Amino acid sequence: MGMIAFYGGLFIGVLVGFVLSSLLAFSLTKSKRGSQPNQAEGYSQVDLQ
């Protein structure tokens, strides 16, 4: 019974850690995205011809 609890807690801990790290990574990229200029800015269909 102790091994089941240990491995169950380990599995849940890994899943929660993965979810939290994913949320942290997405929030960091979202905050950095606002400071970068749009790469397509200043171009139009007329400029490409």
mmCIF file of the N, C-alpha and C atoms, coordinates in Angstrom:
data_MODEL
# 
_entry.id   MODEL 
# 
loop_
_atom_site.group_PDB 
_atom_site.id 
_atom_site.type_symbol 
_atom_site.label_atom_id 
_atom_site.label_alt_id 
_atom_site.label_comp_id 
_atom_site.label_asym_id 
_atom_site.label_entity_id 
_atom_site.label_seq_id 
_atom_site.pdbx_PDB_ins_code 
_atom_site.Cartn_x 
_atom_site.Cartn_y 
_atom_site.Cartn_z 
_atom_site.occupancy 
_atom_site.B_iso_or_equiv 
_atom_site.pdbx_formal_charge 
_atom_site.auth_seq_id 
_atom_site.auth_comp_id 
_atom_site.auth_asym_id 
_atom_site.auth_atom_id 
_atom_site.pdbx_PDB_model_num 
ATOM 1   N N  . MET A 1 1  ? 0.826 -1.202 0.000   1.00 0.00 ? 1  MET A N  1 
ATOM 2   C CA . MET A 1 1  ? 0.000 0.000  0.000   1.00 0.00 ? 1  MET A CA 1 
ATOM 3   C C  . MET A 1 1  ? 0.866 1.260  0.000   1.00 0.00 ? 1  MET A C  1 
ATOM 4   N N  . GLY A 1 2  ? 1.985 1.183  0.671   1.00 0.00 ? 2  GLY A N  1 
ATOM 5   C CA . GLY A 1 2  ? 2.878 2.342  0.702   1.00 0.00 ? 2  GLY A CA 1 
ATOM 6   C C  . GLY A 1 2  ? 3.497 2.631  -0.652  1.00 0.00 ? 2  GLY A C  1 
ATOM 7   N N  . MET A 1 3  ? 3.814 1.573  -1.407  1.00 0.00 ? 3  MET A N  1 
ATOM 8   C CA . MET A 1 3  ? 4.401 1.781  -2.732  1.00 0.00 ? 3  MET A CA 1 
ATOM 9   C C  . MET A 1 3  ? 3.401 2.405  -3.687  1.00 0.00 ? 3  MET A C  1 
ATOM 10  N N  . ILE A 1 4  ? 2.125 2.010  -3.558  1.00 0.00 ? 4  ILE A N  1 
ATOM 11  C CA . ILE A 1 4  ? 1.089 2.582  -4.422  1.00 0.00 ? 4  ILE A CA 1 
ATOM 12  C C  . ILE A 1 4  ? 0.950 4.081  -4.147  1.00 0.00 ? 4  ILE A C  1 
ATOM 13  N N  . ALA A 1 5  ? 0.948 4.444  -2.884  1.00 0.00 ? 5  ALA A N  1 
ATOM 14  C CA . ALA A 1 5  ? 0.837 5.853  -2.524  1.00 0.00 ? 5  ALA A CA 1 
ATOM 15  C C  . ALA A 1 5  ? 2.062 6.632  -2.996  1.00 0.00 ? 5  ALA A C  1 
ATOM 16  N N  . PHE A 1 6  ? 3.242 6.040  -2.857  1.00 0.00 ? 6  PHE A N  1 
ATOM 17  C CA . PHE A 1 6  ? 4.470 6.714  -3.278  1.00 0.00 ? 6  PHE A CA 1 
ATOM 18  C C  . PHE A 1 6  ? 4.466 6.975  -4.777  1.00 0.00 ? 6  PHE A C  1 
ATOM 19  N N  . TYR A 1 7  ? 4.200 5.932  -5.563  1.00 0.00 ? 7  TYR A N  1 
ATOM 20  C CA . TYR A 1 7  ? 4.228 6.101  -7.012  1.00 0.00 ? 7  TYR A CA 1 
ATOM 21  C C  . TYR A 1 7  ? 3.054 6.939  -7.512  1.00 0.00 ? 7  TYR A C  1 
ATOM 22  N N  . GLY A 1 8  ? 1.922 6.846  -6.839  1.00 0.00 ? 8  GLY A N  1 
ATOM 23  C CA . GLY A 1 8  ? 0.794 7.713  -7.199  1.00 0.00 ? 8  GLY A CA 1 
ATOM 24  C C  . GLY A 1 8  ? 1.126 9.180  -6.958  1.00 0.00 ? 8  GLY A C  1 
ATOM 25  N N  . GLY A 1 9  ? 1.723 9.465  -5.806  1.00 0.00 ? 9  GLY A N  1 
ATOM 26  C CA . GLY A 1 9  ? 2.134 10.843 -5.517  1.00 0.00 ? 9  GLY A CA 1 
ATOM 27  C C  . GLY A 1 9  ? 3.213 11.323 -6.457  1.00 0.00 ? 9  GLY A C  1 
ATOM 28  N N  . LEU A 1 10 ? 4.137 10.445 -6.813  1.00 0.00 ? 10 LEU A N  1 
ATOM 29  C CA . LEU A 1 10 ? 5.187 10.807 -7.757  1.00 0.00 ? 10 LEU A CA 1 
ATOM 30  C C  . LEU A 1 10 ? 4.599 11.143 -9.127  1.00 0.00 ? 10 LEU A C  1 
ATOM 31  N N  . PHE A 1 11 ? 3.662 10.324 -9.579  1.00 0.00 ? 11 PHE A N  1 
ATOM 32  C CA . PHE A 1 11 ? 3.025 10.542 -10.874 1.00 0.00 ? 11 PHE A CA 1 
ATOM 33  C C  . PHE A 1 11 ? 2.237 11.851 -10.885 1.00 0.00 ? 11 PHE A C  1 
ATOM 34  N N  . ILE A 1 12 ? 1.466 12.084 -9.828  1.00 0.00 ? 12 ILE A N  1 
ATOM 35  C CA . ILE A 1 12 ? 0.685 13.328 -9.735  1.00 0.00 ? 12 ILE A CA 1 
ATOM 36  C C  . ILE A 1 12 ? 1.612 14.535 -9.634  1.00 0.00 ? 12 ILE A C  1 
ATOM 37  N N  . GLY A 1 13 ? 2.704 14.400 -8.903  1.00 0.00 ? 13 GLY A N  1 
ATOM 38  C CA . GLY A 1 13 ? 3.663 15.500 -8.791  1.00 0.00 ? 13 GLY A CA 1 
ATOM 39  C C  . GLY A 1 13 ? 4.303 15.842 -10.116 1.00 0.00 ? 13 GLY A C  1 
ATOM 40  N N  . VAL A 1 14 ? 4.630 14.833 -10.902 1.00 0.00 ? 14 VAL A N  1 
ATOM 41  C CA . VAL A 1 14 ? 5.213 15.080 -12.219 1.00 0.00 ? 14 VAL A CA 1 
ATOM 42  C C  . VAL A 1 14 ? 4.197 15.767 -13.120 1.00 0.00 ? 14 VAL A C  1 
ATOM 43  N N  . LEU A 1 15 ? 2.961 15.330 -13.097 1.00 0.00 ? 15 LEU A N  1 
ATOM 44  C CA . LEU A 1 15 ? 1.922 15.954 -13.930 1.00 0.00 ? 15 LEU A CA 1 
ATOM 45  C C  . LEU A 1 15 ? 1.681 17.409 -13.524 1.00 0.00 ? 15 LEU A C  1 
ATOM 46  N N  . VAL A 1 16 ? 1.588 17.667 -12.219 1.00 0.00 ? 16 VAL A N  1 
ATOM 47  C CA . VAL A 1 16 ? 1.361 19.035 -11.756 1.00 0.00 ? 16 VAL A CA 1 
ATOM 48  C C  . VAL A 1 16 ? 2.565 19.909 -12.098 1.00 0.00 ? 16 VAL A C  1 
ATOM 49  N N  . GLY A 1 17 ? 3.775 19.390 -11.954 1.00 0.00 ? 17 GLY A N  1 
ATOM 50  C CA . GLY A 1 17 ? 4.969 20.153 -12.311 1.00 0.00 ? 17 GLY A CA 1 
ATOM 51  C C  . GLY A 1 17 ? 5.014 20.476 -13.793 1.00 0.00 ? 17 GLY A C  1 
ATOM 52  N N  . PHE A 1 18 ? 4.618 19.536 -14.631 1.00 0.00 ? 18 PHE A N  1 
ATOM 53  C CA . PHE A 1 18 ? 4.590 19.772 -16.071 1.00 0.00 ? 18 PHE A CA 1 
ATOM 54  C C  . PHE A 1 18 ? 3.577 20.853 -16.420 1.00 0.00 ? 18 PHE A C  1 
ATOM 55  N N  . VAL A 1 19 ? 2.398 20.802 -15.817 1.00 0.00 ? 19 VAL A N  1 
ATOM 56  C CA . VAL A 1 19 ? 1.365 21.798 -16.099 1.00 0.00 ? 19 VAL A CA 1 
ATOM 57  C C  . VAL A 1 19 ? 1.815 23.175 -15.630 1.00 0.00 ? 19 VAL A C  1 
ATOM 58  N N  . LEU A 1 20 ? 2.386 23.261 -14.447 1.00 0.00 ? 20 LEU A N  1 
ATOM 59  C CA . LEU A 1 20 ? 2.826 24.560 -13.934 1.00 0.00 ? 20 LEU A CA 1 
ATOM 60  C C  . LEU A 1 20 ? 3.968 25.134 -14.762 1.00 0.00 ? 20 LEU A C  1 
ATOM 61  N N  . SER A 1 21 ? 4.907 24.296 -15.177 1.00 0.00 ? 21 SER A N  1 
ATOM 62  C CA . SER A 1 21 ? 6.006 24.805 -15.992 1.00 0.00 ? 21 SER A CA 1 
ATOM 63  C C  . SER A 1 21 ? 5.513 25.236 -17.373 1.00 0.00 ? 21 SER A C  1 
ATOM 64  N N  . SER A 1 22 ? 4.521 24.546 -17.915 1.00 0.00 ? 22 SER A N  1 
ATOM 65  C CA . SER A 1 22 ? 3.945 24.955 -19.195 1.00 0.00 ? 22 SER A CA 1 
ATOM 66  C C  . SER A 1 22 ? 3.241 26.298 -19.070 1.00 0.00 ? 22 SER A C  1 
ATOM 67  N N  . LEU A 1 23 ? 2.482 26.477 -18.002 1.00 0.00 ? 23 LEU A N  1 
ATOM 68  C CA . LEU A 1 23 ? 1.811 27.757 -17.792 1.00 0.00 ? 23 LEU A CA 1 
ATOM 69  C C  . LEU A 1 23 ? 2.809 28.882 -17.608 1.00 0.00 ? 23 LEU A C  1 
ATOM 70  N N  . LEU A 1 24 ? 3.889 28.622 -16.890 1.00 0.00 ? 24 LEU A N  1 
ATOM 71  C CA . LEU A 1 24 ? 4.922 29.633 -16.698 1.00 0.00 ? 24 LEU A CA 1 
ATOM 72  C C  . LEU A 1 24 ? 5.582 29.993 -18.026 1.00 0.00 ? 24 LEU A C  1 
ATOM 73  N N  . ALA A 1 25 ? 5.876 28.996 -18.845 1.00 0.00 ? 25 ALA A N  1 
ATOM 74  C CA . ALA A 1 25 ? 6.503 29.254 -20.142 1.00 0.00 ? 25 ALA A CA 1 
ATOM 75  C C  . ALA A 1 25 ? 5.570 30.057 -21.041 1.00 0.00 ? 25 ALA A C  1 
ATOM 76  N N  . PHE A 1 26 ? 4.290 29.728 -21.065 1.00 0.00 ? 26 PHE A N  1 
ATOM 77  C CA . PHE A 1 26 ? 3.347 30.470 -21.899 1.00 0.00 ? 26 PHE A CA 1 
ATOM 78  C C  . PHE A 1 26 ? 3.188 31.906 -21.409 1.00 0.00 ? 26 PHE A C  1 
ATOM 79  N N  . SER A 1 27 ? 3.172 32.113 -20.097 1.00 0.00 ? 27 SER A N  1 
ATOM 80  C CA . SER A 1 27 ? 3.016 33.471 -19.587 1.00 0.00 ? 27 SER A CA 1 
ATOM 81  C C  . SER A 1 27 ? 4.264 34.300 -19.869 1.00 0.00 ? 27 SER A C  1 
ATOM 82  N N  . LEU A 1 28 ? 5.446 33.685 -19.844 1.00 0.00 ? 28 LEU A N  1 
ATOM 83  C CA . LEU A 1 28 ? 6.662 34.432 -20.158 1.00 0.00 ? 28 LEU A CA 1 
ATOM 84  C C  . LEU A 1 28 ? 6.718 34.815 -21.632 1.00 0.00 ? 28 LEU A C  1 
ATOM 85  N N  . THR A 1 29 ? 6.320 33.920 -22.516 1.00 0.00 ? 29 THR A N  1 
ATOM 86  C CA . THR A 1 29 ? 6.341 34.256 -23.938 1.00 0.00 ? 29 THR A CA 1 
ATOM 87  C C  . THR A 1 29 ? 5.277 35.288 -24.278 1.00 0.00 ? 29 THR A C  1 
ATOM 88  N N  . LYS A 1 30 ? 4.147 35.257 -23.594 1.00 0.00 ? 30 LYS A N  1 
ATOM 89  C CA . LYS A 1 30 ? 3.103 36.236 -23.852 1.00 0.00 ? 30 LYS A CA 1 
ATOM 90  C C  . LYS A 1 30 ? 3.565 37.626 -23.430 1.00 0.00 ? 30 LYS A C  1 
ATOM 91  N N  . SER A 1 31 ? 4.275 37.742 -22.316 1.00 0.00 ? 31 SER A N  1 
ATOM 92  C CA . SER A 1 31 ? 4.720 39.054 -21.863 1.00 0.00 ? 31 SER A CA 1 
ATOM 93  C C  . SER A 1 31 ? 5.846 39.585 -22.740 1.00 0.00 ? 31 SER A C  1 
ATOM 94  N N  . LYS A 1 32 ? 6.693 38.729 -23.297 1.00 0.00 ? 32 LYS A N  1 
ATOM 95  C CA . LYS A 1 32 ? 7.772 39.184 -24.172 1.00 0.00 ? 32 LYS A CA 1 
ATOM 96  C C  . LYS A 1 32 ? 7.272 39.513 -25.568 1.00 0.00 ? 32 LYS A C  1 
ATOM 97  N N  . ARG A 1 33 ? 6.174 38.926 -25.984 1.00 0.00 ? 33 ARG A N  1 
ATOM 98  C CA . ARG A 1 33 ? 5.667 39.115 -27.334 1.00 0.00 ? 33 ARG A CA 1 
ATOM 99  C C  . ARG A 1 33 ? 5.205 40.552 -27.550 1.00 0.00 ? 33 ARG A C  1 
ATOM 100 N N  . GLY A 1 34 ? 4.724 41.201 -26.512 1.00 0.00 ? 34 GLY A N  1 
ATOM 101 C CA . GLY A 1 34 ? 4.240 42.566 -26.663 1.00 0.00 ? 34 GLY A CA 1 
ATOM 102 C C  . GLY A 1 34 ? 5.341 43.559 -26.934 1.00 0.00 ? 34 GLY A C  1 
ATOM 103 N N  . SER A 1 35 ? 6.584 43.281 -26.547 1.00 0.00 ? 35 SER A N  1 
ATOM 104 C CA . SER A 1 35 ? 7.664 44.236 -26.731 1.00 0.00 ? 35 SER A CA 1 
ATOM 105 C C  . SER A 1 35 ? 8.317 44.122 -28.097 1.00 0.00 ? 35 SER A C  1 
ATOM 106 N N  . GLN A 1 36 ? 8.034 43.063 -28.833 1.00 0.00 ? 36 GLN A N  1 
ATOM 107 C CA . GLN A 1 36 ? 8.651 42.876 -30.146 1.00 0.00 ? 36 GLN A CA 1 
ATOM 108 C C  . GLN A 1 36 ? 7.778 43.502 -31.217 1.00 0.00 ? 36 GLN A C  1 
ATOM 109 N N  . PRO A 1 37 ? 8.380 44.217 -32.157 1.00 0.00 ? 37 PRO A N  1 
ATOM 110 C CA . PRO A 1 37 ? 7.572 44.797 -33.233 1.00 0.00 ? 37 PRO A CA 1 
ATOM 111 C C  . PRO A 1 37 ? 7.082 43.719 -34.189 1.00 0.00 ? 37 PRO A C  1 
ATOM 112 N N  . ASN A 1 38 ? 6.008 44.014 -34.833 1.00 0.00 ? 38 ASN A N  1 
ATOM 113 C CA . ASN A 1 38 ? 5.446 43.090 -35.810 1.00 0.00 ? 38 ASN A CA 1 
ATOM 114 C C  . ASN A 1 38 ? 6.362 43.047 -37.026 1.00 0.00 ? 38 ASN A C  1 
ATOM 115 N N  . GLN A 1 39 ? 6.757 41.853 -37.460 1.00 0.00 ? 39 GLN A N  1 
ATOM 116 C CA . GLN A 1 39 ? 7.692 41.733 -38.573 1.00 0.00 ? 39 GLN A CA 1 
ATOM 117 C C  . GLN A 1 39 ? 7.061 42.161 -39.894 1.00 0.00 ? 39 GLN A C  1 
ATOM 118 N N  . ALA A 1 40 ? 5.761 42.051 -40.037 1.00 0.00 ? 40 ALA A N  1 
ATOM 119 C CA . ALA A 1 40 ? 5.095 42.388 -41.272 1.00 0.00 ? 40 ALA A CA 1 
ATOM 120 C C  . ALA A 1 40 ? 4.698 43.858 -41.331 1.00 0.00 ? 40 ALA A C  1 
ATOM 121 N N  . GLU A 1 41 ? 5.038 44.612 -40.310 1.00 0.00 ? 41 GLU A N  1 
ATOM 122 C CA . GLU A 1 41 ? 4.641 46.016 -40.241 1.00 0.00 ? 41 GLU A CA 1 
ATOM 123 C C  . GLU A 1 41 ? 5.358 46.814 -41.329 1.00 0.00 ? 41 GLU A C  1 
ATOM 124 N N  . GLY A 1 42 ? 4.640 47.666 -42.019 1.00 0.00 ? 42 GLY A N  1 
ATOM 125 C CA . GLY A 1 42 ? 5.238 48.513 -43.037 1.00 0.00 ? 42 GLY A CA 1 
ATOM 126 C C  . GLY A 1 42 ? 5.205 47.906 -44.430 1.00 0.00 ? 42 GLY A C  1 
ATOM 127 N N  . TYR A 1 43 ? 4.730 46.706 -44.574 1.00 0.00 ? 43 TYR A N  1 
ATOM 128 C CA . TYR A 1 43 ? 4.670 46.081 -45.892 1.00 0.00 ? 43 TYR A CA 1 
ATOM 129 C C  . TYR A 1 43 ? 3.228 45.998 -46.355 1.00 0.00 ? 43 TYR A C  1 
ATOM 130 N N  . SER A 1 44 ? 3.024 46.208 -47.611 1.00 0.00 ? 44 SER A N  1 
ATOM 131 C CA . SER A 1 44 ? 1.684 46.059 -48.187 1.00 0.00 ? 44 SER A CA 1 
ATOM 132 C C  . SER A 1 44 ? 1.808 45.313 -49.498 1.00 0.00 ? 44 SER A C  1 
ATOM 133 N N  . GLN A 1 45 ? 0.669 45.026 -50.116 1.00 0.00 ? 45 GLN A N  1 
ATOM 134 C CA . GLN A 1 45 ? 0.670 44.342 -51.393 1.00 0.00 ? 45 GLN A CA 1 
ATOM 135 C C  . GLN A 1 45 ? 1.316 45.197 -52.482 1.00 0.00 ? 45 GLN A C  1 
ATOM 136 N N  . VAL A 1 46 ? 1.206 46.497 -52.376 1.00 0.00 ? 46 VAL A N  1 
ATOM 137 C CA . VAL A 1 46 ? 1.800 47.405 -53.349 1.00 0.00 ? 46 VAL A CA 1 
ATOM 138 C C  . VAL A 1 46 ? 3.319 47.333 -53.292 1.00 0.00 ? 46 VAL A C  1 
ATOM 139 N N  . ASP A 1 47 ? 3.888 47.230 -52.094 1.00 0.00 ? 47 ASP A N  1 
ATOM 140 C CA . ASP A 1 47 ? 5.342 47.154 -51.932 1.00 0.00 ? 47 ASP A CA 1 
ATOM 141 C C  . ASP A 1 47 ? 5.917 45.886 -52.518 1.00 0.00 ? 47 ASP A C  1 
ATOM 142 N N  . LEU A 1 48 ? 5.142 44.816 -52.564 1.00 0.00 ? 48 LEU A N  1 
ATOM 143 C CA . LEU A 1 48 ? 5.645 43.538 -53.029 1.00 0.00 ? 48 LEU A CA 1 
ATOM 144 C C  . LEU A 1 48 ? 5.669 43.418 -54.551 1.00 0.00 ? 48 LEU A C  1 
ATOM 145 N N  . GLN A 1 49 ? 5.009 44.307 -55.257 1.00 0.00 ? 49 GLN A N  1 
ATOM 146 C CA . GLN A 1 49 ? 4.958 44.204 -56.724 1.00 0.00 ? 49 GLN A CA 1 
ATOM 147 C C  . GLN A 1 49 ? 6.130 44.885 -57.375 1.00 0.00 ? 49 GLN A C  1 
# 
